[in-house]
C-alpha cells in the first residue's frame, strides 16, 4: 500500500466527520448520511486489512467534497445579510 493510499484513507476519515456535522435541517443531510455510511463501510474494510480500490476511494472522496461544497452554498452570507439589514434601517 502506498503512502498516497494512507493519505486518502485519512482524508476519508476527515470527510466522514465533516459530513456528520451537517445540520439535520439541511436538505443535504440525508444524502450526507448515506454517503457517510458508504465511507464508514470502506474505512471498516481497510481497518480489517482489506484494500479498497483507488477508483472506489476516488469516487467517495470526490462525492464527499461535492456534497460538502453544495451544502456550503446553502449557508447564507452573514456579511451580506448584515449589510442589507443595516441599509434597511
C-alpha positions in Angstrom: 0.0 0.0 0.0 1.4 3.4 -1.0 1.7 6.5 1.1 -0.9 8.1 -1.0 -3.3 5.3 -0.1 -2.9 6.0 3.6 -3.4 9.8 3.0 -6.6 9.1 1.1 -7.9 6.9 3.9 -7.2 9.6 6.4 -8.9 12.2 4.2 -12.0 10.0 4.1 -12.0 9.8 7.9 -12.0 13.6 7.9 -14.7 13.9 5.3 -16.9 11.4 7.2 -16.5 13.6 10.2 -17.5 16.7 8.3 -20.5 15.0 6.7 -21.7 14.1 10.1 -21.7 17.7 11.2 -24.2 18.9 8.5 -27.3 20.3 10.1 -30.2 17.9 10.2 -32.3 20.8 8.8 -30.2 20.8 5.6 -31.7 19.1 2.7 -28.3 17.6 2.1 -28.3 15.8 5.4 -30.0 12.6 4.1 -27.6 12.3 1.2 -24.7 13.0 3.6 -25.8 10.2 5.8 -25.9 7.7 3.0 -22.5 8.8 1.7 -21.0 8.8 5.2 -22.3 5.2 5.7 -20.5 4.1 2.5 -17.3 5.9 3.6 -17.5 4.2 7.0 -18.0 0.8 5.3 -14.8 1.3 3.3 -12.9 2.5 6.4 -14.1 -0.6 8.3 -12.9 -2.8 5.5 -9.5 -1.1 5.4 -9.2 -1.4 9.2 -9.7 -5.1 8.6 -6.7 -5.2 6.2 -8.9 -5.3 3.1 -7.6 -2.9 0.5 -10.1 -0.7 -1.3 -9.5 0.1 -4.9 -8.2 3.5 -5.9 -11.3 4.1 -8.0 -13.6 3.5 -5.1 -11.6 5.8 -2.8 -11.6 8.5 -5.6 -15.3 8.2 -6.1 -16.1 8.5 -2.4 -13.7 11.4 -1.9 -15.0 13.3 -4.9 -18.6 12.7 -3.9 -17.9 13.9 -0.3 -16.2 17.1 -1.5 -19.0 17.7 -4.0 -21.8 17.3 -1.4 -20.0 19.5 1.2 -19.5 22.2 -1.5 -23.2 22.1 -2.3 -24.2 22.2 1.3 -21.9 25.1 1.9 -23.5 27.1 -0.9 -26.8 26.9 1.1 -25.2 28.7 4.0 -26.3 32.3 4.0 -23.6 35.0 3.7 -23.8 36.7 7.1 -22.0 39.8 6.0 -24.4 40.4 3.1 -27.3 39.8 5.4 -26.0 42.3 7.9 -25.3 44.9 5.3 -28.8 44.5 3.9 -30.2 44.8 7.5 -28.4 48.0 8.3 -29.3 49.6 4.9 -32.9 49.0 5.5 -32.8 50.8 8.9 
